[in-house]
């Protein structure tokens, strides 16, 4: 079971706003190239998004279903990855002063991922989570910075405002 945490320097509400937008899943989840809601109203329980994974010329369509949602604090997902099987991914948001502590807990449920799960596989999940949480933090913190500048009447120009330079 891979558990990782990351302190994001915005409040939990700002992080939840990103998590609650099914169209933005691919912006912070490592390995996805695009996403869109396909069933229900994301992130309500039972809703789903479809996302694409590109491995060179190969494109795989996968689906993630919300299994449990406590608005603003917890999101439990089941990611379906074809032949690799499924994984449970729980994302918890905790207030930490004026910031947000994000805790991600993932483990395989079914399929090859569950059968092949070992220490090496766990290490790969940890690396993926590190990258995923860093992306989520950059996204949330950049948006909060832009909102603050707009509230103060400042104008942003160039690559920072349009998001260029972010992976």
PyMOL commands that set and color helices and strands:
alter all, ss='L'
color gray80, all
select helices_A, chain A and resi 12-19+22-28+82-84+112-115+119-151+159-162
alter helices_A, ss='H'
color red, helices_A
select strands_A, chain A and resi 2-8+32-39+48-55+58-70+74-80+86-96+99-110
alter strands_A, ss='S'
color yellow, strands_A
deselect
rebuild
show_as cartoon
